[in-house]
Amino acid sequence: MRRTVFNEDHEAFRKTLRAFIEAEVVPVYGEWLAAGQVPREFYRRLGELGVFGIEVPEEYGGAGEHSFKFQAVISEECARAGVTFGGSSVHVALCLPYLLAYGTEEQKKRWLPGVASGETMLAIAMTEPGTGSDLAGMKTTARLAADGTHYVLNGAKTFITGGVHADRVIVCARTAPPTAEDRRAGISLFVVDTKSDGYTVGRKLDKIGLKASDTAELSFSDVKVPVEDLLGEEGKGFSYLGQNLPQERLGIAVGAYAQAAAAVRFAQAYVQDRTVFGQSVASFQNTKFELAACQAEVDAAQAVVDRALEAHDRRELTAADAASAKLFCTEVASRVIDRCLQLHGGYGYMNEYPIARLYADSRVNRIYGGTSEVMKSIIAKSMGL
Ligand SMILES: Cc1cc2nc3c(=O)[nH]c(=O)nc-3n(C[C@H](O)[C@H](O)[C@H](O)COP(=O)(O)OP(=O)(O)OC[C@H]3O[C@@H](n4cnc5c(N)ncnc54)[C@H](O)[C@@H]3O)c2cc1C
């Protein structure tokens, strides 16, 4: 079916990005995987190319676009080439919207030019060693100092994407204890300078996939956070998370769809090339049926993400819509990638083949941004259950 979700501008961006990935990312991607992160300069290069500034308003050095579809193009092109851009989707697709929505004029002037250029990399720290799905249970605290000039931050976070490279981290912390009526009350967001005294980047975590993305533990010991770095109003952090998580989940849904589509392409090329019992793997009826079934699942996932992208650009995507898209597309990706790996035989298990990396990279889609079980809870609640 003809796809109608992208316009000429999106397609022109796709063309430029595809050429850039082929020329500047694919040749060095193996080195990034071995290093466990992308080089810091690469983020500046993305900034130079305008990739980080797409949604940054023009007065702060960006292009002032309002469409999330450009982020979808980035996900699709990375998956197609079998690469990732490290923590860059967290920087621009997850963190930037918080600064745009809740930052004051003074904060935007201070941070957005660096965000667009890649000089100031962002990460977001919600998850703690003791709490992930149940964010209201977070223990990190930020107490306002007696003289009212700064907060004092204490606590620990884990699994923070981009946590090694980040210059500023949006930290969720308790500024007041939960109330008897509302466990979510008393949470605030701070845009913390990672060079502050008492701010420590702990281990870079060893993951089964997403090897080019730095994922870190963070700890805060009496970190002084100036009151000017509080984002939005004190105590409203949970509602801010609630408003931004649907976009994060849509981003994961799009990425999962794109990975599934890429898996089918990789498998299709492989089975045409590989000969067993004197015939190509593609010639077996089982191979044709497997790939046809996978393609049908990919088509369904594409319909879901396209509809969700349109709804999001119209500012109509609900929390349940995003949860449903994430649940469906990430489960499709897991099934499709597994079946496509099977068609590669033993080579599919070797990291040098992109299908092997996709298998490991895609597994986390059903966990981060809220697990599949949490997505089901959100959908069930919207059904009145
Ligand atoms: C690679 C990676 C990158 C990440 N990046 C970030 C980041 O940048 N920033 C950040 O803040 N976090 C990040 N995370 C954390 C991620 O969002 C959490 O791992 C996720 O939300 C799940 O939390 P948890 O790991 O504590 O699992 P838990 O909450 O302990 O869940 C354990 C199991 O219990 C199930 N469960 C939980 N609640 C329910 C329920 N109500 N009903 C039924 N089952 C339930 C879960 O589905 C899961 O199967 C990242 C994680 C990974 C792996």
The ligand as an SDF file (V2000), in Angstrom:
LIG
                    3D

 53 58  0  0  0  0  0  0  0  0999 V2000
   18.6600   -0.4080   27.9700 C   0  0  0  0  0  0  0  0  0  0  0  0
   17.7830    0.3580   28.9240 C   0  0  0  0  0  0  0  0  0  0  0  0
   17.7400    1.7320   28.8320 C   0  0  0  0  0  0  0  0  0  0  0  0
   16.9520    2.4730   29.7290 C   0  0  0  0  0  0  0  0  0  0  0  0
   16.9820    3.8520   29.6670 N   0  0  0  0  0  0  0  0  0  0  0  0
   16.3780    4.5540   30.6660 C   0  0  0  0  0  0  0  0  0  0  0  0
   16.5470    5.9780   30.7430 C   0  0  0  0  0  0  0  0  0  0  0  0
   17.2010    6.5990   29.9010 O   0  0  0  0  0  0  0  0  0  0  0  0
   15.9670    6.6320   31.7750 N   0  0  0  0  0  0  0  0  0  0  0  0
   15.2370    5.9820   32.7370 C   0  0  0  0  0  0  0  0  0  0  0  0
   14.7400    6.6370   33.6480 O   0  0  0  0  0  0  0  0  0  0  0  0
   15.0400    4.6440   32.6800 N   0  0  0  0  0  0  0  0  0  0  0  0
   15.6100    3.9190   31.6700 C   0  0  0  0  0  0  0  0  0  0  0  0
   15.4500    2.5500   31.6120 N   0  0  0  0  0  0  0  0  0  0  0  0
   14.6530    1.8960   32.6510 C   0  0  0  0  0  0  0  0  0  0  0  0
   13.3450    1.2850   32.1590 C   0  0  0  0  0  0  0  0  0  0  0  0
   12.4140    2.2800   31.8230 O   0  0  0  0  0  0  0  0  0  0  0  0
   12.8730    0.3190   33.2470 C   0  0  0  0  0  0  0  0  0  0  0  0
   13.7760   -0.7870   33.2190 O   0  0  0  0  0  0  0  0  0  0  0  0
   11.4500   -0.1480   33.0330 C   0  0  0  0  0  0  0  0  0  0  0  0
   10.5430    0.9030   33.2260 O   0  0  0  0  0  0  0  0  0  0  0  0
   11.0840   -1.3170   33.9820 C   0  0  0  0  0  0  0  0  0  0  0  0
   11.4170   -1.0130   35.2960 O   0  0  0  0  0  0  0  0  0  0  0  0
   12.2850   -2.0870   36.1440 P   0  0  0  0  0  0  0  0  0  0  0  0
   13.4720   -2.4380   35.3370 O   0  0  0  0  0  0  0  0  0  0  0  0
   12.5120   -1.5110   37.4990 O   0  0  0  0  0  0  0  0  0  0  0  0
   11.3590   -3.3710   36.2350 O   0  0  0  0  0  0  0  0  0  0  0  0
   10.2850   -3.6480   37.3920 P   0  0  0  0  0  0  0  0  0  0  0  0
    9.4160   -2.4730   37.5550 O   0  0  0  0  0  0  0  0  0  0  0  0
   11.0040   -4.1750   38.5910 O   0  0  0  0  0  0  0  0  0  0  0  0
    9.4620   -4.8400   36.7200 O   0  0  0  0  0  0  0  0  0  0  0  0
    9.7850   -6.2300   36.8480 C   0  0  0  0  0  0  0  0  0  0  0  0
    8.6560   -7.0410   36.2050 C   0  0  0  0  0  0  0  0  0  0  0  0
    7.4270   -6.7990   36.9240 O   0  0  0  0  0  0  0  0  0  0  0  0
    6.4230   -6.4510   35.9970 C   0  0  0  0  0  0  0  0  0  0  0  0
    5.4620   -5.5260   36.5730 N   0  0  0  0  0  0  0  0  0  0  0  0
    5.6970   -4.3270   37.1430 C   0  0  0  0  0  0  0  0  0  0  0  0
    4.5510   -3.7470   37.5420 N   0  0  0  0  0  0  0  0  0  0  0  0
    3.5600   -4.6080   37.2050 C   0  0  0  0  0  0  0  0  0  0  0  0
    2.1410   -4.5960   37.3450 C   0  0  0  0  0  0  0  0  0  0  0  0
    1.5180   -3.5360   37.8980 N   0  0  0  0  0  0  0  0  0  0  0  0
    1.4330   -5.6410   36.8920 N   0  0  0  0  0  0  0  0  0  0  0  0
    2.0550   -6.6960   36.3320 C   0  0  0  0  0  0  0  0  0  0  0  0
    3.3990   -6.7820   36.1700 N   0  0  0  0  0  0  0  0  0  0  0  0
    4.1320   -5.7480   36.5990 C   0  0  0  0  0  0  0  0  0  0  0  0
    7.1550   -5.7600   34.8530 C   0  0  0  0  0  0  0  0  0  0  0  0
    6.3800   -5.7370   33.6790 O   0  0  0  0  0  0  0  0  0  0  0  0
    8.3880   -6.6600   34.7440 C   0  0  0  0  0  0  0  0  0  0  0  0
    8.0630   -7.8010   33.9860 O   0  0  0  0  0  0  0  0  0  0  0  0
   16.1860    1.8060   30.7040 C   0  0  0  0  0  0  0  0  0  0  0  0
   16.2140    0.4000   30.7610 C   0  0  0  0  0  0  0  0  0  0  0  0
   16.9950   -0.3230   29.9000 C   0  0  0  0  0  0  0  0  0  0  0  0
   17.0280   -1.8030   30.0260 C   0  0  0  0  0  0  0  0  0  0  0  0
  1  2  1  0
  2  3  1  0
  2 52  2  0
  3  4  2  0
  4  5  1  0
  4 50  1  0
  5  6  2  0
  6  7  1  0
  6 13  1  0
  7  8  2  0
  7  9  1  0
  9 10  1  0
 10 11  2  0
 10 12  1  0
 12 13  2  0
 13 14  1  0
 14 15  1  0
 14 50  1  0
 15 16  1  0
 16 17  1  0
 16 18  1  0
 18 19  1  0
 18 20  1  0
 20 21  1  0
 20 22  1  0
 22 23  1  0
 23 24  1  0
 24 25  2  0
 24 26  1  0
 24 27  1  0
 27 28  1  0
 28 29  2  0
 28 30  1  0
 28 31  1  0
 31 32  1  0
 32 33  1  0
 33 34  1  0
 33 48  1  0
 34 35  1  0
 35 36  1  0
 35 46  1  0
 36 37  1  0
 36 45  1  0
 37 38  2  0
 38 39  1  0
 39 40  1  0
 39 45  2  0
 40 41  1  0
 40 42  2  0
 42 43  1  0
 43 44  2  0
 44 45  1  0
 46 47  1  0
 46 48  1  0
 48 49  1  0
 50 51  2  0
 51 52  1  0
 52 53  1  0
M  END
$$$$
